[in-house]
Amino acid sequence: MTLKLIWDKYYIAIIFVVASVLMGLTLLFYTSATNENKYSKIDVNSGDSLWVLADEHAAKANMDKATFIKWVEKENHINDGALKAGDEIVIPVKKNQINQDSSIQLANE
């Protein structure tokens, strides 16, 4: 069978498969780009540890502390669990949640 015969017989299927692959790749690149920007980045201060960050932010991420720490280690490629002051890490809290919480002011403040 030559390519011309294959094309003549299956051109609709070939076009459908190629279009599906292209749309799938486009969707994949779009979602990976948007996921990268949806989480908060925080600066590590002196004395911070993964447990301190989990105490502060795990509830906002709807995670228990152990799951929060595993996520942070995986996404930031932290192997030994040690954080260095001045590093910037990504945490699984949406950007708008961090900003909303910092703008809350109690009546007696």
C-alpha positions in Angstrom: 0.0 0.0 0.0 1.4 3.4 -0.9 1.0 6.6 1.1 -1.4 8.0 -1.5 -3.7 5.0 -1.1 -3.5 5.2 2.7 -4.3 8.9 2.6 -7.2 8.5 0.2 -8.7 5.8 2.4 -8.1 7.2 5.9 -7.6 11.0 5.4 -10.5 11.8 7.8 -9.1 9.6 10.6 -5.5 11.0 10.0 -6.7 14.6 10.2 -8.7 13.8 13.4 -5.8 12.2 15.1 -3.4 15.0 14.2 -5.9 17.6 15.4 -6.5 15.8 18.6 -2.8 15.5 19.3 -2.2 19.2 18.6 -5.1 20.2 20.9 -3.9 17.9 23.6 -0.4 19.4 23.5 -1.8 22.9 23.6 -3.9 22.1 26.6 -1.0 20.5 28.3 1.3 23.5 27.9 -1.5 25.9 28.9 -2.3 24.1 32.1 1.4 23.6 33.1 2.0 27.3 32.6 -1.0 28.4 34.7 -0.2 25.9 37.6 3.2 27.4 37.9 1.8 30.8 38.7 -1.1 29.9 40.9 0.8 29.1 44.1 2.5 31.5 46.5 6.2 32.0 46.8 7.6 33.0 50.2 11.0 34.0 51.4 12.6 31.8 54.0 13.6 33.8 57.1 16.3 32.9 59.7 15.0 30.2 62.0 12.3 29.0 59.6 11.8 25.2 59.1 9.4 23.1 57.2 7.5 22.5 60.4 7.2 26.2 61.2 5.9 26.8 57.7 3.5 23.9 58.0 2.2 25.4 61.3 1.5 28.7 59.5 0.2 27.6 56.2 -1.0 24.0 56.1 -4.6 25.0 57.1 -4.8 27.5 54.2 -3.7 24.7 51.9 -6.3 22.3 53.3 -3.6 19.8 54.1 -2.3 18.2 57.2 1.3 19.2 58.2 3.0 16.0 57.0 1.3 16.3 53.5 2.2 20.0 53.3 5.9 19.3 54.1 6.0 16.4 51.5 4.5 18.7 48.9 7.0 21.6 49.6 9.9 19.2 49.6 8.9 17.7 46.3 8.0 20.9 44.5 11.1 22.8 45.7 13.5 19.8 45.3 14.5 19.9 49.0 16.2 16.6 49.8 17.5 17.0 53.3 14.6 19.1 54.7 16.9 22.0 55.5 15.9 25.5 54.5 18.4 28.4 54.1 17.5 32.0 55.0 17.0 34.0 51.9 15.7 31.2 49.8 12.4 31.6 47.9 10.1 28.5 48.0 6.7 27.7 46.6 4.0 26.6 49.0 0.6 25.0 48.1 -1.4 28.1 49.0 -3.0 30.1 46.3 -1.6 33.6 45.9 -4.9 35.3 46.7 -5.2 33.5 50.0 -1.9 34.9 51.2 -2.9 38.4 50.3 -6.3 38.2 51.8 -5.0 36.9 55.1 -2.4 39.7 55.4 -5.0 42.4 55.0 -7.3 41.2 57.8 -7.2 43.5 60.8 -8.8 42.9 64.1 -10.9 45.5 65.8 -8.5 45.9 68.8 -5.4 46.5 66.6 
